[in-house]
Amino acid sequence: MSHAATPPATGSDISEMSDGKRIFAIFAASSGNLVEWFDFYAYAFTAVYFAHAFFPKSNPTVELMNAAAVFAIGFLMRPIGGWLFGMIADRFGRKRSMIIAVLMMCGGSLMIGLLPTYQSIGVLAPALLLFARMVQGLSVGGEYGTSATYMSEVAKAGRRGFFSSFQYVTLIGGQLLASLVVLILHATIDDEHMRAWGWRIPFFIGAIAALIALFLRRTLTETLSDDHAQRKEAGSLRALLAQHPKAFLLVLGLTAGGSLMFYTWSTYMQKYLINTTGLPAAATSVVMTAVLFIFMLAQPAFGALSDQIGRRTFIIIFGVLGIVCTVPLLARIATASTPFIAGALVLAGMLMISFYTSISGVVKAELFPPEVRALGVGFPYAVANAVFGGTAEYVALALKNAGHESWFGWYVTAMAVLVLVVGLLMPDNRKEGYLRGDGIH
């Protein structure tokens, strides 16, 4: 599959943008990503405080709605969002898609912050919470593909890995910021007031931050040209599957393994350190916060390295390290005698997956032409992320409960084999990628 004759797929004035404007565009685009993930984690961190207000155990119908909400948001709305916003971005522009996504996240956050409780309006309260989370799920599902596409297109040729790495900088930044806000609330509000009204504060903060991101995104320069937007296959899922089946499957396979490993080390690891290693909860929080912070700072360095040695090489390295290191690292973490040793080992795992996270968006964007790029990046990502990333913690805990905890490491290793296969089948972006610009990338 050679793409040598394909011209760069950007708007008419992107090539003339100054470095300063490119940097601002990357910042504006990634600011929405930070807000999206701040709101996502704010819900996770505060759910323990507001669950009683919406899901009283005395009402079995409400309990079922609670379970339905978890299913709908985690496994249904993200793929729909990936398809919907990918289609919008490829037909009507990346800028419009990103503005709608962050506006929906703002509305969802504000709605949760203002929602009356079950005691006030009955079953309507959890129903509205479910609706707000569905709106947010659509938004998060659509954010990845569109922002990854925009950042890869606006970045200067030869530095796309570096600039696109800021997608995961802001993703982890959103998680850390949400954690920091909750920690500050803990330090200033007692548990009773936190359960009464304090849990609403992060959602108001998220809504305000979304408005700021909305303002920044309105200033962005569109990267999709009119010629590509007006093509009949623009934003078409049928055209994507018919014309680019290999690229679609490569993104699906890469995301399946990459997301599973990312959630294993960034989300499930907190429970692993407590339940398996035996670290105290307070020490685990400190360890994971420090490790995530270093992981966040490391992304641009890895992205810059990918500009030198190529994204395909990065994926192959990631696959090999996942195969060789996953089981030994998890086994060693389980027996770590101090928080420092545990943290160092978790950091090693985080740096291993940086070969994926730092280039996750751009390596996929380089596989597709502009008229289906956002859809090609976002939809298979959302599907694989929901199926494999979203279930990582459940699978790990189920295997532990069944007495086969070590099997989870082998499951992750098997998915690393899939990543390696994808890397070997992937075209060299420096020669065949759609986003080459100066002939290098």
N, C-alpha and C positions, 0 to 999 in steps of 0.2 A: 504494500500500500504506500505509494509515493505521493507526497504532497508538494513536490518541488515547484510546481507551477502556480501554486496558490499565493496570491498577494497577501500582505499583512491585513488582518481583519479588524480595522479600527476606523473610527470616525475621521472625517476629512481633516480636522485640525489637531488631532492627537500628536501627530509626528512633529508638530511645531511647538508643542508645549515646552515651557522652560522646566528645568529641574525643580525649581521651587513650586511651581504649579502641580507638578507630578506628585511631589511629596505631600502637598496639601490635599490632593485628590485621594491619595492612599489613606491619609489620616481621616478624611471625611467619610470615606467608604467604610473603613474599619471601625469608626466610632459607633456606627449602627450595630455592627457585630458585637461590640462590647456590651451595648445596651441589651441586645437580644439575650445574651448569655447571662448577664447580670439578673435579668428578670427570671430566666429559667432556673437559676440556682437559688434566687431569693425565695421562690416557691418551695423548693426542696428544703431549704434551711429553716423556713418558718412554718411549714405544714404542721409540725408537731404542736404548735401553739394555737392554730386556728381550726384544726380538724374537728374539735368538739363543737365549734360554733356552726359547722355546716353538716356534719355527719354524726348525729347522736345515735348511739348504739341501740336505743330503744325502738328505732324505726327501721325495720328490715329493708323496706323499699329504698330508703336513703343509703343504706349500706351497699345495696346492689348498684345504685347510681355511682357511688364512690368507686367501686370496682370497674364500672363501665367507663368512668372518666379516665382512669389509669390506662385502660386498654385503648380507648379512642385517641387519647393524646399521644401515647407512646408508639402505637403501631399503625394508626390510620392517618392522622393529620399530617405528619411529616412527609410521607410520600406524596400526599395530595398537594401539600405546599410546594414540594420540589417540582412537581409537574406544573402547577398553576403559575408560580412565579417564574419558572424557567420559560414557559410559553410567553408570558408577558414581556420578559426581558428580551427575548429573541424577536418578538413582533413589534413591540412598542418602545423598547429601549431599556438599557440597564438602569439608568437613573430613575425612571418611573417605577420600575419594579422595586428598587431599593427604598424609594420613598414610601410606597404603599406598605411594604413589609414593616418598616419601623413605625409607621403610623398605626398599623394594626397592633403592634406590640405595645405602643403607648396606650391605645384604647383598652386592650386587655388588662394591662397593669392597673390603669385607673379604675376600671370596673371592679377588679378584685379588691382594691383598696377601699372602695366605697360601698361594697356589698353589705346589705343587711344580713343578719344572722338567721339561722333556722328558727330561733325563738321568735323572731319578729315577723317573718313572712312564710314560715313553713318550708314545704318541699321546694318552693320556688327558689330558695336560697342556694341549695346545692345544684339545682338546674342551671341557674345563672352562672355559678362558679364553673360548672362544666362547659358552658358556652364560652366563657372568658378564656378558659384553658384551650379550647378548640381553636379560638382565634389566635392565641399565642402559639399553638402548635403549628398552625398554618404558616405563621410568620417565621418561626424558627426553621421550619422545613424549607422555606423558600429563600432564606437569607444566605445560606452557604453557597449555593450554586451561583447566584447572581453576584454576590460580593466577590467570590473567587474569580469569576469571569471578568468583572470590571477591573479588579486589582491587577490581573495578569495582562489585560489589554492596555491599561494606562501606564504600567511600569515600563521603564526604558529597556530596550533590547539589550541583553547581556547582563541585566540586573533584575530580571523578573523573579528569580528565586528569592533574592534578598527582600524585595518589596512585598512579594506575596506572602512571605513568612509572617508578616504582621497580622494575618488573619488569625493564626493561633495565638499570637501575643495577646490580641484583644479577647479571644475566647477564654484563655486562662485568666486574663485580667478581669473579665467579668465575674468569673468564679471567685477570685480572690477578693474583689471589691464587695461582692455580696457577703462573703464570709466576714470581712472587716466591718461592714455595717451591722451585721448581727452581733458581732463581738462588742461593738460600741453600745448597742442597745442593751446587751446583757450587763454591761458595766454601769449603765445609767438608769435602767428600769428594772424593778423587781419582777419576779416571775408572774405574780398576779396581774400586774398592769400589762405585762408582755402578752399574756393570754387574753386580756380584755381589749386592748387597742394597739399595743406596741407593734404587733406583727404587721399592722397596716403600713407602717412607715416605709419599709423598703419598697413597697409597691408604688407609693407616691414619689419616692426618689427615682424609681425606674421610669415612671411616666414623665417626670421633668427631664431626665437625661435623654429620653426618647425624643422629646421636643427639640432639644439642642442638636441631637443627631439629625433630626428632620431638617432643621435650618441649615446645617452644614451640607447635607446631601442635596439640597435645592441648588447649591452653587456649583455642583459637579458638571463637568463637560461630558457630554454623551460620547461613548466609544463605538456605538453601533451605527454604521453608515446606513443611509436611506436605501442604497442598492441592496444590501443584505436583508434589511427589514422587510422589503417589498417582495422578496422571493417567495414563491408559493410554498416552499418547504419550511419557511421560517417558523420556528416554535412548534413544528408538527411532530408529535410523538411517532406517528406512522412513518414519516420520512426519516426520523432518527433511527428507528429500528430497522428500516429497510435499507438505508444507505450506509449506516455506520454500526453494523451489528458487532464487529470486533471491538471497536472502541467502547461501545456500551458495555460489553461483557468485561472488558479490562477494568473499567471504572467500578463495575459491580464487584468483581473479585478483589480488587485492591482495597476498596472501602470495607468489604466484609472482614478481611484480615486486619486492616489498619484500625478500623473502629473498635473491633473486639480488643485489640491490644491497647488502644488508647484508654478505653473505659476500664480495662483490667488494672492499668497502672495509675490512672487518675481518680477513679471513683471507687471501684471495688477494693482497692488497696487499703483504704481507711478501715474498712471492716475486717480485712485480712490481718492487719496489724493488731487489731483488738482481739478478734476471735481466735486467731491461729498463733500469732507470735506472742500474744499475751501482754502487749503494751497497755498502760493505762490510757483512758480516752483522752485526757488532757495532753499527755505526751504525744499521742498519735496526731492530735490536731496541730501541735507545734511542728512535728516532723513533716506532715503533709503540706502545711502552709509554706515552710521553708523550701521544700523540694519543688513544689509547684512554682514558686517564685523564681528559682534558678532555672527551671525548665522553660518558663516564659522568656527569660532573658536570653536563653541559648538559641531561640528560634531564628533570629536574624543571622547569627553566625553560621548556622547550618544552611540557611537559605542562600547565603553568599557563597558557601562552599559548593552548593549544587550548581551555581552559575559557572563554576570552574570545571567541574568533572562530569556534569550532566545529570538530569533527573533520573534517567533509566538506571544509571550506576547507583544512584541513591536507593532506588527501590530494590535492586538486587542485594545491596548491602543490608538493607532493612530486613529482607526476607531471610538472608543467611544468619544474621544476628538473632532473629526471632527463633529460628530453628535450633540454634546452638545454645542460646543463653536462657530462654524462658524457664524451662524446668529447673536448671541449676539455681537460677536466681530466686525463684519462688521457694525452693527447698531451703536455701540458705537464709532467706528472710524469716521463714518459719522458726528458725532456731536462733535468731539474732538475740544477743544477750543484753544489748543496750539500745536506747533510742538512736544514738549516733550511728551505730553499725547498721541498724535497720534503715535509717535515713540515707546512708551512703549507698546501700544496695538498691533501695527504691530509686534513688537518683540515677544509678547506672541503668536501670530499666527505662527511666524517663528519657535519658540521653539516647538510648537505643531506639525508641520510637520517634525521636526527633528526626530521624532519617525519613520518616513518613510525614509527620505533622508539619514540618517546616515547608514542605513542597506539595502538600496534599491538594491544594486548590489548583496551582499552576500546572502541575503534571497532568491533571485531568483536562484542564482547559486547552492544553496544547494538542489534544487528541481530536478536537472537533473544529469544523469551520464555524464562522461567526453566526450564521443563521440558525444553528441548533446548539450553539456552545453552552449557553446557560442551562438549557434543558438537558443537554448531554452530561453536564457536570452535576446538576442538582438532583435530577430524578433518580438515577441509579444510586447516587450517594444516599439519598433519603431512604430508599428501599433497603439497601444493605445495612445502613446505620440502624434502622429500626429493628431489623431481624437479628443482626449479630451484635451490634454495639448496645442496643437497648436491652438485650437479654443477657448480657455478660454476667451481671451480678446475680441474676436469678439462677442461671446455670451453675455458677460457682457455688452458691449457697445450697442448691439442691443436691449437688454432688457431695458437698461436705456433710449434709444431713443424712445422706445415704451411706456415709462411711467411706467414700471414695474421693476425698478432696484432691488428691494428687492427680486424678484424671483430668481435672480442669487445666492443669499446665500442659498436658499432652493435647488437649483440645485446642488450646491457643497455639501450640506448636504446629499442629496440623494446618491451621489457618495461615501460619507463617509460610508453610510449604506452598499454599495457594498464592501468597504474595510473591514468592520467588518465581513461580511459574509465570505470573503476570509480568514481572520484571523482565524475564527472558523473552516473552512474546511481544513486549512493548517496543514500538519503534523508537529509535534514537531521536529525541526531540531536536537535537542540534542539526540533523540532516533532514528529517521528515516531518517535524512538527509544524502545525499551522501557524504558530506564533514564533516566527524566526526573526523578522525585522532585518537585522544586519547580516543574516546568514548564519548566525551562531545560535540564537534562541528566538 
